Amino acid sequence: MSLAISVENVSKIYRLGEINRSQFFADLRRWAKSKFNPDHTFGDPETEAEQEPKAPDLFYALSNISFEIKQGETVGIIGSNGAGKSTLLKLISRITAPSSGIIKINGRVGSLLEVGTGFHPDLTGRDNMFMNGAILGMNRREVAAKFDDIVSFSGVGKFIDTPVKRYSSGMFVRLAFSVAAFLEPEILIVDEVLSVGDQQFQDRCIQRLKEIIRDGRTVLFVSHGAGVVKKICNRAILLKDGKVVLDDEPFVALAHYQKITKDSEEGTKPSNSLPATVRRDYSQVSFSEGKAPGSVDVQLTGGRLLNEGGTIIDRTLTSKGFILEFDFRILKNSGSLRPAAIFSTVGGDVLFWSGDASSGSADQLLQPGDYRTRLFVPAHLLAPGEVVISFDIGENSNKGNAHAQATDELKITIEDDLEDIAVRGAYSGPLPGCMRPLLKWSTEKAN
């Protein structure tokens, strides 16, 4: 998989109090020097910072950060206010230039940053749509082909020929997002501006972003909302004071972000090391005495994910099955029991539920003791992605109350098997959906 974005040792330095043309000309000089002399260190203000590192009027918005984003990845940028998130997006969008370092972009970039970025207030919504398309390198015919979709999604049809300076902030954002999302850039960059819209529109935006992701395009997303990052991102980069603190899976980065925020609120010194409770092995879990989920009747004691050979795993291929195995302890007779499990995305969307509804289980009364149950998840069921697993022991009755439940305790990564011709045939590109079943087809000549 080729790279979409490469950020190498990038810093962005501002001179405090500088609000005149000198900042613009400094950016212009840095751009020209990098264009004609790539090895140049970009000079002012970086050169001055090197000569006088403690200069009181120099502010590092970003400090020597590096990372790479592959094509098709969805990456969340998280961090508190002032961490450097918006500055980073402006650099990647080429709105401003880095003071030092190199940013490489492979593909057409569409950006939705602050409200108003890329729109001229005196132009109508229609004119701004075509202007943005031209900025992205699209001709008028290409934009016109998307016109109806953009207007319909934004809901500003009656005002499309009105200057956008007369739009409300919500109308503005709806049109801006629609333009960015439907003009099909290879890389889409979205800042926190979606919070301006109402809840209904935010839900539609998330759905549209999921469609873009399924198309195999790259998305860079900034949000303070943990739920949104979990829903759409497969990776998160945590920034603090202009530096990359952590680059990991969303739930790991978000847990560390919450830890840093809590430390700051309590006045303790934030730790940049990942808490031991966060980076645990999500392929297995063991519950200690006194902390086991359950009741006085039944308790869960542990669980794990196995391949078909019985080895503990944290990832598998779409063409391979795997096993959910978990243990429970019956403390006293409690009637007929039913083990069950819920398989979800990292964003909390349920993929499917499964319970042991076999003919013998309904009448089976288990005596006190330790038990182990297994669920065989077949090959060719799940599409690539991260799957979070909850498991429980409940009543085998019409009410189905749970005696013991372990929520989101296990996680497995499903990787795409590009050589799986049983499903793919000769095609090796991206496939949509969260399931990847091997279904029976039949084709015959008609007459």
QUICOR-V978049 format. One record per residue. N is the residue number from 1. PSI is psi in degrees with one decimal (none if undefined). OMEGA is omega as a letter, one per 40 degrees, with the letter a starting at -180 (none if undefined). BURIAL is b if it has 16 or more other C-alpha atoms within 10 Angstrom, else e. Layout:
n=<N/N>
psi=<PSI/PSI>
omega=<OMEGA/OMEGA>
burial=<BURIAL/BURIAL>
This chain:
n=<1/2/3/4/5/6/7/8/9/10/11/12/13/14/15/16/17/18/19/20/21/22/23/24/25/26/27/28/29/30/31/32/33/34/35/36/37/38/39/40/41/42/43/44/45/46/47/48/49/50/51/52/53/54/55/56/57/58/59/60/61/62/63/64/65/66/67/68/69/70/71/72/73/74/75/76/77/78/79/80/81/82/83/84/85/86/87/88/89/90/91/92/93/94/95/96/97/98/99/100/101/102/103/104/105/106/107/108/109/110/111/112/113/114/115/116/117/118/119/120/121/122/123/124/125/126/127/128/129/130/131/132/133/134/135/136/137/138/139/140/141/142/143/144/145/146/147/148/149/150/151/152/153/154/155/156/157/158/159/160/161/162/163/164/165/166/167/168/169/170/171/172/173/174/175/176/177/178/179/180/181/182/183/184/185/186/187/188/189/190/191/192/193/194/195/196/197/198/199/200/201/202/203/204/205/206/207/208/209/210/211/212/213/214/215/216/217/218/219/220/221/222/223/224/225/226/227/228/229/230/231/232/233/234/235/236/237/238/239/240/241/242/243/244/245/246/247/248/249/250/251/252/253/254/255/256/257/258/259/260/261/262/263/264/265/266/267/268/269/270/271/272/273/274/275/276/277/278/279/280/281/282/283/284/285/286/287/288/289/290/291/292/293/294/295/296/297/298/299/300/301/302/303/304/305/306/307/308/309/310/311/312/313/314/315/316/317/318/319/320/321/322/323/324/325/326/327/328/329/330/331/332/333/334/335/336/337/338/339/340/341/342/343/344/345/346/347/348/349/350/351/352/353/354/355/356/357/358/359/360/361/362/363/364/365/366/367/368/369/370/371/372/373/374/375/376/377/378/379/380/381/382/383/384/385/386/387/388/389/390/391/392/393/394/395/396/397/398/399/400/401/402/403/404/405/406/407/408/409/410/411/412/413/414/415/416/417/418/419/420/421/422/423/424/425/426/427/428/429/430/431/432/433/434/435/436/437/438/439/440/441/442/443/444/445/446/447>
psi=<125.0/163.8/140.0/-39.7/132.7/122.3/117.1/110.1/49.8/133.5/149.6/120.2/133.8/148.2/118.6/135.9/-3.1/100.9/27.4/-164.0/-14.6/-33.6/-41.1/-45.9/-30.6/-44.3/-40.8/-41.5/-42.6/-39.8/-44.7/-41.3/-37.9/-29.5/-43.4/-13.6/81.1/-24.8/-5.2/146.8/10.4/-15.0/-147.3/131.5/3.1/-43.0/-42.8/-35.6/-36.8/-37.0/-32.7/73.8/-20.7/19.9/123.2/-19.4/8.3/131.2/125.0/100.6/-35.3/142.4/100.0/56.3/150.0/138.8/167.0/145.3/124.9/157.0/134.7/-6.9/151.4/110.7/126.8/137.7/116.6/162.1/164.2/171.9/134.3/4.1/-19.9/9.5/-54.1/-35.5/-43.2/-44.0/-36.7/-36.4/-45.2/-33.3/-6.0/28.2/-35.2/165.1/150.2/151.0/-31.8/162.6/178.6/134.5/123.4/131.7/130.2/90.5/166.8/131.6/128.8/130.5/142.9/93.5/-126.8/153.2/123.2/-17.8/123.2/-5.6/139.3/123.6/-27.6/-10.1/154.9/168.9/-41.4/-47.3/-38.6/-34.2/-48.5/-34.4/-42.8/-38.3/-40.9/-38.1/-36.1/-2.8/16.7/146.0/173.1/-36.2/-39.9/-41.1/-41.6/-32.8/-24.1/-1.8/-51.5/-39.4/-41.8/-48.0/-42.6/-44.3/-39.3/-28.3/21.3/27.8/-42.4/-21.5/14.1/-23.8/21.5/139.0/136.4/-14.4/-15.5/0.5/151.2/165.9/-36.3/-44.2/-41.7/-48.8/-40.2/-43.5/-41.9/-44.3/-42.3/-42.5/-48.0/-36.1/-27.3/-8.7/6.0/55.8/153.8/-28.7/122.9/127.0/121.4/124.9/-173.7/3.1/-18.5/-18.2/-14.5/-34.3/166.3/171.1/-39.5/-43.1/-36.7/-41.7/-39.7/-37.0/-44.5/-42.0/-41.2/-39.7/-39.0/-37.6/-40.8/-41.7/-42.3/-25.8/-5.0/13.0/161.3/134.0/131.1/119.8/128.0/129.3/148.5/-8.1/113.5/-36.8/-40.6/-43.1/-42.5/-34.6/-40.9/-14.8/144.9/7.6/150.8/139.7/121.7/122.5/144.7/123.6/38.6/10.5/153.1/114.4/-38.8/138.4/103.1/-170.1/151.1/-47.1/-29.0/-47.8/-40.2/-37.5/-39.8/-37.2/-44.0/-37.0/-44.4/-44.1/-42.8/-41.9/-41.3/-42.1/-34.0/-3.1/8.1/162.5/118.2/139.7/132.1/-3.5/143.6/129.4/143.9/-26.2/-13.3/-53.3/63.0/173.1/110.5/8.8/-9.6/155.8/145.5/129.1/124.7/163.9/130.3/-15.4/7.8/131.7/140.3/-159.2/-169.3/-10.4/-48.5/141.8/145.8/138.3/-15.8/170.0/162.3/163.3/132.6/151.9/179.2/-15.1/-3.3/6.6/137.2/133.0/157.4/2.3/155.7/175.2/157.8/-26.0/3.1/143.3/170.1/173.5/130.1/121.5/129.9/156.9/146.1/159.1/124.6/120.3/-29.4/160.3/128.3/23.6/-171.3/135.0/155.6/112.7/145.5/166.4/150.5/130.2/124.1/164.5/167.9/-19.5/-3.4/-0.6/124.9/126.8/-49.2/162.0/146.3/133.4/157.4/96.8/26.5/157.0/-33.4/-21.5/-30.7/-31.9/3.0/116.4/110.6/137.1/158.2/140.3/-174.7/137.0/158.4/133.4/151.0/140.1/123.5/113.5/117.6/160.9/162.0/44.1/-49.5/144.8/168.4/144.4/-179.1/132.4/123.9/137.5/127.7/148.3/155.4/167.6/121.1/176.4/138.0/72.6/178.3/-20.0/-38.8/29.7/140.4/130.2/-38.0/134.3/132.2/110.4/125.8/39.2/-21.3/153.8/138.6/143.5/123.1/119.7/144.3/128.2/98.8/-12.1/11.3/81.4/-15.9/-34.1/-43.6/-28.5/-132.7/-7.0/135.6/11.3/-174.9/146.4/139.9/169.4/164.6/-1.6/153.3/60.1/150.4/99.6/159.6/127.6/154.0/125.9/132.1/158.7/132.0/114.1/none>
omega=<a/a/i/a/i/i/a/i/a/i/i/a/i/i/a/i/a/a/i/a/a/i/i/a/i/i/a/i/a/i/a/a/i/a/a/i/a/a/a/a/i/i/a/e/a/a/i/i/i/a/a/a/a/i/a/a/i/a/i/i/i/a/i/a/a/i/i/i/a/i/i/i/i/a/i/i/a/a/a/i/a/a/i/a/a/i/i/a/i/i/a/i/i/i/i/a/i/i/i/a/a/i/i/a/i/a/i/a/i/a/i/a/i/i/i/a/i/i/i/a/a/i/i/i/i/a/i/i/a/i/i/i/i/i/i/i/a/i/a/a/i/i/a/a/i/a/a/i/a/a/a/a/a/a/a/a/a/a/a/i/i/i/a/i/i/i/i/a/i/i/a/a/a/i/a/i/a/i/a/a/a/i/i/i/i/a/i/a/a/i/a/a/a/i/i/a/i/a/a/a/i/i/i/i/i/i/i/i/i/i/i/a/i/i/i/i/a/i/i/a/i/i/i/a/a/a/a/i/i/a/a/a/i/a/i/i/a/i/i/i/i/a/i/i/a/i/a/i/a/a/i/a/a/i/i/i/i/i/i/a/a/i/a/a/a/i/i/a/a/i/i/i/a/i/a/a/a/a/i/i/a/i/i/i/i/a/a/i/a/i/a/i/i/a/i/a/a/i/i/a/i/i/a/i/a/i/a/i/i/i/i/a/i/i/i/i/i/a/a/i/i/a/i/i/i/a/i/a/i/a/i/a/a/i/a/a/a/i/a/i/i/i/a/i/i/i/i/i/a/i/i/i/i/i/a/a/a/a/a/a/a/a/a/i/a/i/i/a/a/a/i/i/a/i/a/i/a/i/i/i/a/i/i/i/i/a/i/a/i/i/a/i/a/i/i/a/a/i/i/a/a/i/a/a/i/a/i/a/a/a/i/i/i/a/a/i/a/i/a/a/i/i/a/a/a/a/a/a/a/i/a/i/i/i/a/a/i/a/a/i/i/i/i/i/i/a/none>
burial=<e/e/b/b/b/b/b/b/b/b/b/b/b/b/e/e/e/e/e/e/e/e/e/e/e/b/b/e/b/b/b/e/b/b/e/e/e/e/e/e/e/b/b/b/b/b/e/e/b/e/e/e/e/e/e/e/e/b/b/b/b/b/b/b/b/b/e/e/b/b/b/b/b/b/b/b/b/b/b/b/e/e/b/b/b/b/b/b/b/b/b/b/b/e/e/b/b/b/b/b/b/b/b/e/b/e/b/e/b/b/b/b/b/e/b/e/e/b/b/b/e/e/b/b/b/b/b/b/b/b/b/b/b/e/e/b/e/b/e/e/e/e/b/e/e/e/b/e/e/b/b/e/b/b/e/b/b/e/b/b/e/b/b/b/b/e/b/e/e/b/b/b/b/b/b/b/b/b/b/b/b/b/b/b/b/b/b/b/b/b/b/b/b/b/e/b/b/e/e/e/b/b/e/e/b/e/e/b/b/b/e/b/b/b/b/b/b/b/b/b/b/b/b/b/e/b/e/b/b/b/b/b/b/b/b/b/b/b/b/b/b/b/b/b/b/b/b/e/b/b/b/b/b/b/b/b/b/e/b/b/e/e/e/e/e/e/e/e/e/e/e/e/e/b/e/e/e/e/e/e/e/b/b/b/b/e/e/e/e/e/e/b/b/b/e/e/e/b/b/b/b/b/b/b/b/b/b/e/e/e/e/b/b/b/b/b/b/b/b/b/b/b/b/b/b/b/b/b/b/b/e/e/e/b/e/e/b/b/b/b/b/b/b/b/b/b/b/e/e/e/e/e/e/e/b/b/e/e/e/e/e/b/e/e/e/b/e/e/e/e/e/e/e/b/b/e/b/e/b/b/b/b/b/b/b/b/b/b/b/b/b/b/b/b/b/b/e/e/e/e/e/b/b/b/b/b/e/b/b/b/b/b/b/b/b/b/b/b/e/b/e/e/b/e/e/e/e/e/e/e/b/e/e/e/e/b/e/e/e/e/e/e/e/e/e/e/e>
